[in-house]
Amino acid sequence: MVLNRRERCLEHACFYEIIKYLKRGDVLVFNDTKVIPARFLGQKPSGAKVEVLLVKPKDSAWEHWEAMVRPGKRLKSGDEVVIDDEASILVLDRVSGGMRLVRIKGKDTPYNIIEKKGKVPLPPYIRGNGRASKHYQTVYARVDGSVAAPTAGFHFTEELLDKLRSCGIELAYVTLHVGPGTFRPVKVDDVRKHEMHCEDYNISSDTAERINKAKKEGRRIIAVGTTVVRCLESSSDEEGFVLFGKGSTDLFIFPGYKFKVVDGMVTNFHLPKSTLLMLVSAFAGYDFVMEAYKVAIERRYRFYSFGDAMLII
C-alpha cells in the first residue's frame, strides 16, 4: 500500500514496484543489524524449566548481559540456569524494567555459546522451526546484536537493491540493535508515561555525510522501518542534520512529534496500541492512517513480521 501524505490518497501495488514511487537521488536508509540466537531454554538444578532472552550486552566479550527471564519470580541472584553439560547462565542481579543481569558460563567463549546453543527469538505468533528462523533476517544484515528483526527490510531482495542502485537511488546503512521493548504494547492512558527501553545505535561518518548532503540538496530521506526513523531522529540536531557516532535511544514518537530528518518511510502493518503504530500515525497523520488500515483489513492485507508493506511518501 502506498500512502501519499500531501495528496492524502492511497494506491495498491506490488512491492517490487516501489521503484516507480522513488526519485533519482532519494536516499533509502536501512538498518543492517543482525538477529542473534539470543533465546535459551534451560533448567534450574531442581529441574524447573527456565527461558532466558539475552537483550543487551554489557561488555565487548558478550559475557554479561541484561536479560529477560521466565518465570522471573523463581529466579534469584546466584541461581544458575543449566543449558547443557557445557554451558550455563548465572543470574547476578536485578536491573531496571524487570530485567536481570546475567553471566554466560561455559567451556567455550560466550559468543560461540550463543551462536551454537541459542535459538533465534521468533515472535510468538510464528510457529516456527528451522525454516522460519532462516528467513527471520534481512538480506543485508551484517552487525550482530538484535533480538528482533527490523522487519520492514524483509521485502527487499538483492535483485531489488541492485535495481534501486541502477535507477540512481542511494542506499545507506545505520545500525540499531532492536530490543523487545520496541514491541511492548502501551498500557497507560497517558502515552507520555509509557517508557521505551533504550536501544544502541551506530551511524558511520559516511552515512551521516551522505544523508546531510542529500538534505542540503533537497533530496528525500526515506527510512526503511521504524527503527531507522528512531535512529535518525534521535541522532539529529535541531536543523535536521545527522550526527555520526554511537549512542542509545529511548525516543518514543507519537502524534504531535515534529520530524526533522525523515521524508518517507517503508513500514509493515502494526498492532493496535503499539508504539510502532503511533510512530506511523505521527508521520502520516492519525486519521489518514486509520483510513488506510480500514482499507487494508477490507482487502485482507497481511499484518505482522512477514506481512505486507506500506510506503509513506
C-alpha positions in Angstrom: 0.0 0.0 0.0 1.3 3.5 -0.9 0.2 6.5 1.1 0.8 10.0 -0.3 0.7 12.4 2.6 0.4 15.6 0.6 -2.5 14.4 -1.6 -4.0 12.2 1.1 -4.6 9.4 -1.3 -3.5 5.7 -1.4 -2.7 3.2 -4.0 -2.1 -0.5 -4.2 1.0 -2.0 -5.7 3.4 -5.0 -5.6 6.5 -4.2 -3.6 8.9 -4.5 -6.5 7.0 -1.5 -8.0 8.4 0.7 -5.2 10.9 2.0 -7.8 8.2 4.0 -9.6 7.4 5.9 -6.4 11.0 6.8 -5.8 13.1 9.6 -7.4 16.7 9.6 -8.6 18.7 11.0 -5.7 16.5 9.7 -3.0 18.4 8.1 -0.1 17.0 4.8 1.2 18.3 4.2 4.7 18.4 0.6 6.0 19.1 -0.9 9.5 21.8 -3.5 9.0 21.5 -5.1 12.4 21.6 -8.9 12.6 19.4 -11.0 14.8 21.4 -13.3 17.1 20.2 -16.6 18.6 19.5 -14.9 21.9 16.9 -17.3 23.3 17.9 -20.1 25.7 15.8 -22.9 27.1 17.4 -24.4 30.3 16.6 -25.6 33.7 17.5 -24.9 37.3 19.3 -27.6 39.2 15.9 -28.5 40.7 14.7 -29.4 37.2 12.4 -26.4 36.8 12.3 -25.2 33.2 13.6 -21.6 32.6 13.7 -19.4 29.5 16.3 -16.7 29.1 16.3 -14.0 26.4 19.5 -12.0 26.1 18.6 -8.4 25.4 21.7 -6.2 25.7 25.4 -7.0 26.1 27.2 -5.2 29.0 30.7 -5.9 27.7 32.5 -6.4 24.5 33.1 -10.1 25.2 29.4 -10.7 25.4 29.9 -12.4 28.8 27.5 -10.2 30.8 24.0 -9.3 29.5 20.8 -7.7 30.5 18.2 -10.4 30.0 14.6 -11.3 30.4 13.9 -14.4 32.3 10.8 -16.5 32.7 9.5 -17.4 35.2 11.1 -14.3 36.7 9.7 -14.7 40.2 11.5 -18.1 40.7 15.0 -16.8 39.7 17.1 -15.1 42.4 20.6 -13.7 42.4 23.0 -16.6 42.4 20.7 -19.0 40.6 22.1 -20.9 37.7 20.3 -21.9 34.6 21.8 -25.0 33.1 21.7 -25.1 29.3 23.6 -28.4 28.9 26.8 -30.1 30.1 28.9 -27.4 28.5 27.1 -24.1 29.3 25.0 -22.3 31.8 23.7 -18.8 32.6 24.3 -17.3 36.1 21.8 -14.8 37.4 23.8 -12.0 39.1 21.3 -9.2 39.9 18.0 -7.5 39.2 18.1 -4.4 37.0 15.5 -1.9 35.9 12.4 -2.8 33.9 12.1 -6.3 35.4 15.4 -7.4 33.7 18.2 -9.4 35.1 22.0 -9.1 34.8 23.3 -12.5 33.8 26.7 -14.0 33.0 27.3 -16.7 30.4 29.5 -19.5 31.6 30.9 -22.5 29.7 33.7 -24.3 28.1 33.7 -22.1 25.0 33.6 -18.3 24.5 30.3 -16.5 25.3 30.0 -15.6 21.6 30.4 -19.2 20.5 28.0 -20.4 23.2 25.4 -18.0 21.9 26.0 -19.0 18.3 26.0 -22.7 18.9 23.4 -23.2 21.6 21.0 -20.2 21.4 17.8 -20.1 19.3 16.5 -17.2 17.2 13.8 -15.5 19.3 10.9 -15.7 16.8 7.8 -13.7 17.6 5.2 -15.8 19.5 2.8 -15.7 16.6 5.3 -17.5 14.4 5.0 -21.3 14.9 8.5 -21.8 13.6 11.0 -24.4 13.1 14.4 -24.0 11.4 12.8 -22.8 8.2 11.2 -19.7 9.9 14.4 -18.9 11.7 16.4 -18.8 8.5 14.0 -16.3 7.0 13.9 -14.1 10.1 16.8 -11.9 8.8 17.2 -9.2 6.2 19.4 -9.9 3.2 21.7 -7.0 4.2 22.0 -7.9 7.9 25.7 -7.8 9.0 26.1 -6.4 12.5 25.3 -8.9 15.3 23.2 -7.6 18.2 19.4 -7.7 17.7 16.8 -9.9 19.4 14.2 -9.0 16.8 14.5 -8.2 13.1 13.8 -4.8 11.5 11.0 -6.4 9.5 10.3 -3.7 7.0 13.6 -4.8 5.4 12.2 -8.3 4.7 10.7 -7.0 1.5 14.0 -6.2 -0.1 15.9 -8.8 -2.2 19.4 -8.5 -3.6 17.9 -8.1 -7.0 15.7 -5.3 -6.0 18.6 -3.5 -4.2 20.6 -3.7 -7.4 17.7 -2.3 -9.4 17.4 0.6 -7.0 21.1 1.4 -7.3 20.8 1.3 -11.1 17.9 3.8 -11.0 20.0 6.3 -9.1 18.6 5.6 -5.6 21.3 5.9 -2.9 21.4 3.2 -0.3 22.8 4.0 3.1 23.0 1.9 6.3 22.8 2.6 10.0 22.8 0.1 12.9 20.2 0.0 15.6 20.0 -3.2 17.7 16.3 -4.0 18.2 15.2 -5.0 21.6 11.9 -6.5 22.8 10.8 -3.1 24.3 10.0 -1.8 20.8 7.1 -4.2 20.6 5.8 -3.7 24.1 2.2 -2.5 24.0 1.3 0.8 25.5 -0.8 0.1 28.6 -1.1 3.6 30.1 -3.9 6.1 29.3 -1.4 8.9 29.0 1.0 7.8 26.3 3.6 10.3 27.6 4.0 8.0 30.6 5.0 4.9 28.5 8.6 4.0 28.9 10.7 2.8 26.0 13.7 0.6 26.6 17.0 2.0 25.4 18.4 0.6 22.2 22.0 1.1 21.0 22.7 2.5 17.6 25.7 3.5 15.4 25.9 5.8 12.4 29.1 6.0 10.4 30.5 9.3 9.3 30.0 8.2 5.6 26.3 7.6 6.2 25.8 10.9 8.1 27.6 12.8 5.3 25.5 11.3 2.6 22.3 12.0 4.4 23.3 15.5 5.3 24.4 16.2 1.7 21.0 15.0 0.4 19.2 17.2 2.9 21.1 20.3 1.8 20.3 19.5 -1.8 16.6 19.0 -1.1 16.6 15.2 -1.8 14.4 12.9 0.2 15.5 10.7 3.0 13.4 7.5 3.2 13.7 5.3 6.2 13.2 1.5 5.8 11.5 0.7 9.1 10.6 2.4 12.3 14.0 1.5 13.8 15.7 3.7 11.2 13.2 6.5 11.8 14.0 6.4 15.6 17.8 6.2 14.9 17.9 9.2 12.5 15.6 11.3 14.5 17.5 10.6 17.8 20.9 11.4 16.3 20.0 14.7 14.5 20.4 18.3 15.6 17.6 20.9 15.6 18.2 21.6 11.9 17.7 18.0 10.9 21.3 17.2 10.2 22.5 13.7 11.4 25.4 13.4 13.8 27.7 10.3 13.3 28.8 8.0 16.1 27.4 5.6 18.7 24.6 6.3 21.0 21.4 4.9 22.6 17.8 6.0 22.2 14.6 5.6 24.1 12.8 8.0 21.8 9.0 7.5 21.7 7.4 9.1 18.7 3.7 9.6 18.8 1.3 12.1 17.2 2.5 15.7 17.7 6.1 14.9 17.1 7.9 17.1 14.6 10.1 15.1 12.3 13.5 16.6 11.4 15.2 14.1 9.1 12.8 11.6 7.6 10.8 12.4 4.4 9.4 9.0 3.7 9.1 5.6 5.3 8.7 1.9 4.4 7.0 0.0 7.2 4.8 -3.0 7.9 1.2 -3.1 9.3 1.3 -2.9 13.1 -0.8 -3.9 16.0 -3.2 -1.6 17.9 -1.8 0.1 21.0 1.8 -0.4 19.7 4.4 2.3 19.7 5.1 1.4 16.1 1.6 2.3 15.0 1.8 5.5 17.0 5.0 6.4 15.2 3.4 5.8 11.8 0.4 7.8 12.8 2.6 10.7 13.9 4.3 10.6 10.4 1.3 10.2 8.2 -1.5 11.6 10.4 -3.7 9.6 12.7 -7.0 9.9 10.6 -5.2 9.1 7.4 -3.5 6.0 8.8 -6.8 4.8 10.3 -8.5 5.1 6.9 -5.6 3.2 5.3 -5.8 0.4 7.9 -9.5 0.1 7.4 -8.9 -0.4 3.7 -6.0 -2.9 4.5 -8.4 -5.0 6.6 -11.1 -4.9 3.9 -8.6 -6.0 1.3 -7.1 -8.7 3.5 -3.6 -7.2 3.7 -1.3 -9.3 5.9 -0.1 -7.9 9.2 2.9 -8.7 11.5 6.5 -9.5 10.7 6.1 -11.5 7.5 3.1 -9.4 6.3 2.7 -6.7 3.7 4.3 -3.4 3.4 3.3 0.3 3.4 5.3 3.0 1.7 4.5 6.5 3.0 5.8 9.4 0.9 
